[in-house]
Amino acid sequence: MATKKSVSLSVGRGEKLPASKGAGLTEKGRAKYNAATGSKLKAPAPSPKTDADKGRKASFCARMEGVVKNAKGPAERAKASLKRWKC
């Protein structure tokens, strides 16, 4: 089984948004992650326009709600991303 490379992303380099601005990756961060791992991360879909985006939003919201529910700490980044996606 092949494992994906670990990618170091930083708020200071502009690759992630701080929790105060909704958390998540910036376009620069997604490009860096995709180049390093071969992934195809897409931009957030807080206002879905297609059925595929509606499914992505529903899936993301369900996953992040689980992260917040099961977090051992405050889970500020997860809460911020839920707010940004309008979950």
C-alpha positions as CSV (number, residue, x, y, z in Angstrom):
1,M,0.0,0.0,0.0
2,A,1.5,3.3,-1.1
3,T,1.4,6.2,1.5
4,K,1.1,9.8,0.6
5,K,3.9,12.2,1.3
6,S,3.6,14.5,4.3
7,V,3.2,18.1,3.2
8,S,4.1,21.0,5.5
9,L,1.6,23.8,5.1
10,S,1.9,27.1,7.0
11,V,-0.4,30.1,7.8
12,G,2.7,32.3,7.7
13,R,3.6,31.3,4.1
14,G,0.0,31.9,3.0
15,E,-0.9,28.3,2.4
16,K,-3.5,28.0,5.2
17,L,-6.0,30.5,6.5
18,P,-5.9,31.3,10.2
19,A,-8.9,30.1,12.3
20,S,-10.0,33.7,12.6
21,K,-10.5,33.9,8.9
22,G,-12.3,30.6,8.5
23,A,-9.4,28.1,8.5
24,G,-8.8,25.8,5.5
25,L,-6.3,25.9,2.6
26,T,-5.7,28.8,0.3
27,E,-5.4,28.3,-3.5
28,K,-1.6,28.4,-3.0
29,G,-1.9,25.7,-0.3
30,R,-4.1,23.5,-2.4
31,A,-1.6,23.8,-5.3
32,K,1.3,22.8,-3.1
33,Y,-0.6,19.9,-1.6
34,N,-1.8,18.6,-5.0
35,A,1.7,18.9,-6.5
36,A,3.3,17.0,-3.6
37,T,0.7,14.2,-3.3
38,G,-0.9,13.9,-6.7
39,S,-4.3,14.7,-5.1
40,K,-7.0,16.9,-6.7
41,L,-8.2,19.0,-3.8
42,K,-10.9,21.5,-4.8
43,A,-11.9,24.9,-3.5
44,P,-14.6,25.1,-0.8
45,A,-18.2,24.9,-1.9
46,P,-20.1,27.0,0.7
47,S,-22.7,27.9,-1.9
48,P,-23.1,24.8,-4.1
49,K,-24.1,25.4,-7.7
50,T,-24.2,21.8,-8.9
51,D,-25.5,18.5,-7.5
52,A,-21.9,17.3,-7.1
53,D,-21.1,20.4,-5.0
54,K,-24.1,19.8,-2.9
55,G,-22.9,16.3,-2.2
56,R,-19.4,17.5,-1.4
57,K,-20.8,20.1,1.0
58,A,-23.0,17.5,2.8
59,S,-20.1,15.1,3.1
60,F,-17.7,17.8,4.4
61,C,-20.2,19.1,6.9
62,A,-20.8,15.5,8.2
63,R,-17.1,14.8,8.5
64,M,-16.2,18.1,10.3
65,E,-19.2,17.8,12.7
66,G,-17.7,14.4,13.7
67,V,-14.3,16.0,14.2
68,V,-15.7,18.7,16.4
69,K,-17.8,16.2,18.4
70,N,-14.9,13.8,19.0
71,A,-12.2,16.4,19.5
72,K,-10.2,16.2,22.7
73,G,-9.5,20.0,22.6
74,P,-11.4,23.0,21.4
75,A,-11.2,22.1,17.6
76,E,-11.1,25.7,16.6
77,R,-10.0,25.1,13.0
78,A,-12.7,22.6,12.5
79,K,-15.4,24.9,13.9
80,A,-14.1,27.8,11.8
81,S,-14.3,25.6,8.6
82,L,-17.8,24.6,9.4
83,K,-18.7,28.3,9.7
84,R,-16.9,29.1,6.5
85,W,-18.8,26.3,4.6
86,K,-22.1,27.5,6.2
87,C,-22.9,24.1,7.7
